[in-house]
């Protein structure tokens, strides 16, 4: 199942990692562990953020995404289920037509 993972990076420890010259290395390590299908870094309205798509077989894989982000960056991590158009079409929404 695919998930949209929203990440918020607090100012610290990220600023310290940038000042030490290791932020890029740490980001690479974390992304190597998570292996997202796609990842974009952006602001989250108040600071640094990222959005990525991950494909997880079951809920037991959630910590493999969350923990590297939290332990390395003190990040906050939120998940949203993502469906492709064909998955939504296969959901059988027409059965709710008479509700």
Secondary structure by P-SEA (a helix, b strand, c coil): cccbbbbbbcaaaaaaaaaaccaaaaaaaaaaaacccbbbbbbccccccccbbbbbccccccccccaaaaaaccbbbbbbbbbcaaaaaaccccccccc
